[in-house]
Amino acid sequence: MPRPFHLGWFLQGSSVQAWGEPFTGAIGRDWMQPELFCDMARHLERACFDYILIEDSSYVGESYGGSREIYLKHGLSVPRQDPAITATLMAAATSRIGIVPTFATFTHPPYLLARMIASLDQISAGRIGWNMVTGSSDVAARNYGLDRLPDHDLRYDMADEYMKVVNGLWDSWEPGSILADEESGVLIDHTKVHAVDFEGRWFRTHGPLNSGPCPQGRPVIAQAGGSPRGRQFASGNADTIVASIKGAPAMRAYREDVRARAAAQGRDPDRVKVLYLVNPVIAGSQAEAEAKLAERQARAESQVPQLLAFFGKITNIDFARYDLDAPVDTLDLHTNGHQQSLDDFKRVAGRRSLRQAMLDYRGSSGSVELVGTPDSVAAQMAEVMEEVGGDGFLFSMGDVGRRTVAEVADGLVPALQRRGLARRAYAHAQFRDNLLEF
């Protein structure tokens, strides 16, 4: 029997990310209405997805030309609501799928973050994760009273300490601490609830959490470490890793690297699930799918400034300063933001022009190109997974409308299920247990 793989959805925040894509005009009107995202969660739960990751950033971009115009005009990650609200609504609308909001370590003190995530895990009966990010933008830092973000590797040093704090807080309630013994009148065994009293270089807290224990013990941790320092952090802390790597050979090399790093840190590599971002083109026939791909590419060619503006937002680079026809390898590109994204872009670009390199990098279908009917795309995914070695895919679609979700959940997933590549039912009630099912 083939080994199934995991499926997740990388939701580009509860925002108007897809403005201008086909069939998404209603987003400009309905983005404040929760049913769009709750319906999506219910639909993906029927398809037995492992989780929905709610991507986030808490600032309006202004790196492209030193202006907010292009970001606001084209709805590039704005408006964007707090993911804690969206996660709560999605959790209430579902009963099995994992919900993973994004929060940055510089925006939430450890106690606040640990308490909020524990509360979400409780109200969802053990289905919450946390997409842990260290931040990438000095603009965002200024929104929280900081002058700038620390240097890239230092942010991960701080994140190591942050994780010690929140893990200590989640562990401050031992299993079995809630007695609820009506005969004795005792609710909580006080000997099983402990102070943390953490004093570190950057963080300190007393504890214990007053919110009580997480049903899962600790929430599922997601992370997108791509740089060497980021990979070291992710392999030591993450239960699932978001990977944006171009091409099956590079995908395999990335997975082997993080698994080796996990083992070196005393972790079981099989407990670290690497999911790769994809944006498949699905249609009733191969010809229709190829036509849709051509339409997507044509739209991308007319949106190069938007693509550059979005990429500049996460790398803090003003790409408006550069000639679109200049070879990328002649440009002096450095970042204190998403280093792995920039490194992967330069690797893919080679001597291509900035225009063509950006079209190849952000105007394509994610880690690998998947184009065809539901059955043929399922076959392509199986081939890629076999070459890469595991563990699954994260759908990152420009169009977050109901039609696109249905194409995946009602078209592609059944094709995967027929091949034994996707689960037909959840085996467990809690998120982590389903993530470790295979």
VENNOR-V828698 format. One record per residue. N is the residue number from 1. PHI is phi in degrees with one decimal (NA if undefined). OMEGA is omega as a letter, one per 40 degrees, with the letter a starting at -180 (NA if undefined). BURIAL is I if it has 9 or more other ideal C-beta (glycine too) atoms within 8 Angstrom, else O. Layout:
# VENNOR-V828698
[[N PHI OMEGA BURIAL] [N PHI OMEGA BURIAL]]
This chain:
# VENNOR-V828698
[[1 NA i O] [2 -67.4 i O] [3 -84.1 i O] [4 -69.8 i I] [5 -125.0 a I] [6 -86.0 i I] [7 -127.4 i I] [8 -136.5 i I] [9 -123.7 i I] [10 -93.4 a I] [11 -81.7 a I] [12 -71.6 i I] [13 70.4 i I] [14 -82.0 a I] [15 -142.1 a I] [16 -95.9 a I] [17 -52.4 a I] [18 -94.8 a I] [19 -54.9 a I] [20 96.6 i O] [21 -79.8 i I] [22 -59.5 i O] [23 68.4 a O] [24 -114.8 i I] [25 -55.5 a O] [26 -64.7 a O] [27 -62.1 i I] [28 -62.3 i I] [29 -99.8 a O] [30 -106.2 a O] [31 -63.3 i I] [32 -84.9 a O] [33 -89.8 a O] [34 -71.2 a O] [35 -63.7 i O] [36 -56.8 a I] [37 -82.6 i I] [38 -68.0 i I] [39 -61.4 i I] [40 -60.7 a I] [41 -62.8 i I] [42 -64.4 a I] [43 -66.0 i I] [44 -70.4 i I] [45 -67.3 i I] [46 -61.5 i O] [47 -86.7 i I] [48 63.9 i I] [49 -63.0 i I] [50 -67.1 a I] [51 -162.2 i I] [52 -113.5 i I] [53 -99.8 a I] [54 -95.2 i I] [55 -67.8 a I] [56 -156.3 i I] [57 -150.4 a I] [58 -117.1 i O] [59 -157.3 i O] [60 -94.4 a O] [61 -59.3 i I] [62 -151.7 a I] [63 -77.6 a I] [64 -80.0 a I] [65 68.7 a O] [66 63.8 a O] [67 -136.9 i O] [68 -88.7 a O] [69 -56.8 a O] [70 -65.7 a I] [71 -70.7 a I] [72 -75.2 a I] [73 -61.0 a O] [74 -106.8 i I] [75 61.7 i I] [76 -85.5 a I] [77 63.4 i I] [78 -158.2 e I] [79 -65.8 a O] [80 -146.4 a I] [81 -92.0 a I] [82 -64.0 a O] [83 -65.5 i I] [84 -63.0 i I] [85 -69.8 a I] [86 -61.6 i I] [87 -62.6 i I] [88 -63.0 a I] [89 -65.7 i I] [90 -63.5 i I] [91 -63.7 i I] [92 -68.3 a O] [93 -87.1 a O] [94 -133.4 a I] [95 -138.0 a O] [96 -132.7 a I] [97 -68.2 i I] [98 -77.5 i I] [99 -120.6 a I] [100 -127.8 i I] [101 -75.2 i I] [102 -102.3 i I] [103 -140.4 a I] [104 -95.7 a I] [105 -68.2 a I] [106 -88.4 a I] [107 -99.4 a I] [108 -132.8 i I] [109 -58.3 a O] [110 -55.2 a I] [111 -64.3 i I] [112 -60.9 a O] [113 -64.1 a I] [114 -62.1 a I] [115 -67.9 a I] [116 -64.5 a I] [117 -67.8 i I] [118 -61.5 i I] [119 -64.8 i I] [120 -63.9 i I] [121 -64.5 i I] [122 -67.7 a I] [123 -71.7 i I] [124 -99.9 a I] [125 58.9 i I] [126 87.8 a I] [127 -125.5 a I] [128 -107.3 i I] [129 -121.2 i I] [130 -132.1 i I] [131 -83.2 a I] [132 -87.0 i I] [133 -126.1 i I] [134 -99.2 a I] [135 92.3 a I] [136 -144.0 a I] [137 -129.6 i I] [138 -68.6 i I] [139 -62.9 i I] [140 -62.4 a I] [141 -58.6 a I] [142 -66.5 i I] [143 -66.4 a O] [144 -112.7 i O] [145 83.1 i O] [146 -98.6 i O] [147 -75.1 a O] [148 -163.4 i O] [149 -78.8 i I] [150 -60.9 i O] [151 -60.2 a O] [152 -50.9 a I] [153 -69.1 i O] [154 -64.4 i O] [155 -59.1 i I] [156 -74.5 i I] [157 -60.6 i O] [158 -65.5 i I] [159 -66.7 i I] [160 -57.5 i I] [161 -69.0 i I] [162 -57.5 a I] [163 -65.2 i I] [164 -60.6 a I] [165 -68.2 a I] [166 -68.2 i I] [167 -64.1 i I] [168 -62.4 i I] [169 -67.9 i I] [170 -65.3 i I] [171 -84.6 a I] [172 -69.4 i I] [173 -108.5 i I] [174 -71.4 i O] [175 -57.0 i O] [176 80.5 a O] [177 -73.1 i I] [178 -87.2 a I] [179 -91.8 a I] [180 47.5 a O] [181 -90.6 a O] [182 -67.8 a O] [183 -66.5 a O] [184 -88.5 a O] [185 80.1 a O] [186 -96.3 i O] [187 -88.4 a O] [188 -126.5 i I] [189 -78.2 a I] [190 -64.3 a O] [191 -76.3 a O] [192 -108.3 i I] [193 -123.5 a I] [194 -127.4 i O] [195 -68.0 i O] [196 -101.2 i I] [197 48.3 a O] [198 -89.6 i I] [199 -127.7 a O] [200 -117.1 i I] [201 -72.4 a O] [202 -116.2 a O] [203 -132.1 i I] [204 -150.2 i O] [205 -158.6 i I] [206 -95.5 a O] [207 72.9 e I] [208 -74.5 i I] [209 -59.6 i I] [210 -93.2 a O] [211 -85.3 a O] [212 89.8 a O] [213 -78.9 i I] [214 -76.2 i I] [215 -55.7 i I] [216 -85.9 a I] [217 85.9 i O] [218 -129.8 i O] [219 -70.9 i I] [220 -69.6 i I] [221 -104.5 i I] [222 -108.3 a I] [223 -156.1 a I] [224 -122.6 a I] [225 -62.8 a I] [226 -119.8 i I] [227 -70.1 i I] [228 -53.0 i O] [229 -68.5 i I] [230 -65.7 i I] [231 -64.5 i I] [232 -62.9 i I] [233 -66.8 a I] [234 -61.8 a I] [235 -66.7 i I] [236 -90.8 a I] [237 -127.8 a I] [238 -86.5 i I] [239 -91.4 i I] [240 -142.1 a I] [241 -115.9 i I] [242 -86.6 a I] [243 -120.0 i I] [244 -115.9 a I] [245 -126.5 a I] [246 -87.8 i I] [247 91.9 a O] [248 -59.1 i I] [249 -60.1 i O] [250 -68.6 i I] [251 -62.0 i I] [252 -64.1 a I] [253 -62.6 i O] [254 -62.6 a I] [255 -62.7 i I] [256 -63.0 a I] [257 -66.8 a I] [258 -69.7 i I] [259 -67.7 i I] [260 -64.8 i I] [261 -65.1 i I] [262 -63.0 i I] [263 -62.3 i I] [264 -65.0 i O] [265 -96.4 i O] [266 82.6 i O] [267 -101.4 i I] [268 -78.1 a O] [269 -58.1 a I] [270 -68.8 i O] [271 -91.8 i I] [272 -112.5 a I] [273 -96.8 a I] [274 -96.9 i I] [275 -116.8 a I] [276 -103.1 i I] [277 -70.8 i I] [278 -138.9 i I] [279 -138.4 a I] [280 -69.6 i I] [281 -109.5 a I] [282 -120.0 i I] [283 -152.7 a I] [284 -71.8 i O] [285 -144.5 i O] [286 -62.3 a I] [287 -63.5 i O] [288 -64.5 i I] [289 -64.7 i I] [290 -63.5 i I] [291 -65.8 i I] [292 -64.3 i I] [293 -62.9 i I] [294 -62.3 i O] [295 -63.7 i I] [296 -62.0 a I] [297 -65.5 i I] [298 -65.1 i O] [299 -62.1 a I] [300 -61.4 a I] [301 -63.6 i I] [302 -88.7 a O] [303 -122.4 a I] [304 -57.6 i I] [305 -59.0 i I] [306 -65.6 i I] [307 -61.6 i I] [308 -67.7 i I] [309 -65.0 i I] [310 -66.2 i I] [311 -65.6 i I] [312 -65.5 i I] [313 -63.7 a I] [314 -91.4 i I] [315 -112.4 a I] [316 60.9 i I] [317 -112.7 i I] [318 -88.5 a I] [319 -72.1 i I] [320 -65.5 a I] [321 -76.9 a O] [322 -106.8 i O] [323 -69.1 a O] [324 -62.5 a O] [325 -97.5 i O] [326 -77.4 i I] [327 -61.7 a I] [328 -61.0 a I] [329 -72.2 i O] [330 -96.9 a O] [331 -94.6 i I] [332 -90.5 a O] [333 -109.0 i I] [334 -139.2 a O] [335 -149.8 i I] [336 -103.5 i I] [337 -99.7 a I] [338 -78.3 a I] [339 -65.1 a I] [340 -63.2 i I] [341 -62.0 i I] [342 -66.6 i I] [343 -62.9 i I] [344 -66.9 i I] [345 -61.1 a I] [346 -67.2 i I] [347 -63.7 i I] [348 -69.6 a I] [349 -69.4 a I] [350 58.1 i O] [351 -97.7 i O] [352 -63.1 i I] [353 -67.5 i I] [354 -57.3 i I] [355 -60.3 a I] [356 -69.9 i O] [357 -63.5 i I] [358 -68.7 i I] [359 -63.5 i I] [360 -68.8 a I] [361 -86.4 a I] [362 -104.7 a I] [363 -96.0 a I] [364 -108.9 a I] [365 -104.3 i I] [366 88.1 a I] [367 -62.8 i I] [368 -139.1 i I] [369 -84.2 i O] [370 -126.3 a I] [371 -138.2 i I] [372 151.0 i I] [373 -74.4 i I] [374 -52.3 a I] [375 -69.3 a O] [376 -71.4 i I] [377 -66.8 i I] [378 -59.6 i I] [379 -65.3 i I] [380 -64.3 i I] [381 -63.1 i I] [382 -61.9 a I] [383 -63.6 i O] [384 -64.2 a I] [385 -62.4 i I] [386 -63.7 a O] [387 -71.9 a I] [388 -78.3 i I] [389 106.2 a O] [390 138.6 e I] [391 -118.0 a O] [392 167.2 a I] [393 -131.2 i I] [394 -113.2 a I] [395 -79.2 i I] [396 -121.1 a I] [397 -102.6 i I] [398 -64.1 i O] [399 -98.2 i I] [400 -102.0 a I] [401 -75.4 a I] [402 -63.7 a I] [403 -63.6 a O] [404 -65.2 i I] [405 -60.4 a I] [406 -65.8 i I] [407 -59.2 i I] [408 -80.0 a I] [409 -72.3 a I] [410 -100.5 a O] [411 -110.2 a I] [412 -72.3 a I] [413 -61.0 i I] [414 -57.3 i I] [415 -65.7 i I] [416 -66.6 i I] [417 -63.4 i I] [418 -62.4 i O] [419 -89.5 a I] [420 74.6 a O] [421 -101.8 i I] [422 -141.6 a I] [423 -66.6 i I] [424 -99.8 i O] [425 -156.5 i O] [426 -73.9 i O] [427 -85.7 a O] [428 -136.8 a O] [429 -86.7 a O] [430 -106.9 a I] [431 -59.4 a I] [432 -59.1 a I] [433 -62.9 i I] [434 -69.3 i I] [435 -66.6 a I] [436 -96.6 a O] [437 -61.9 i O] [438 -149.6 NA O]]
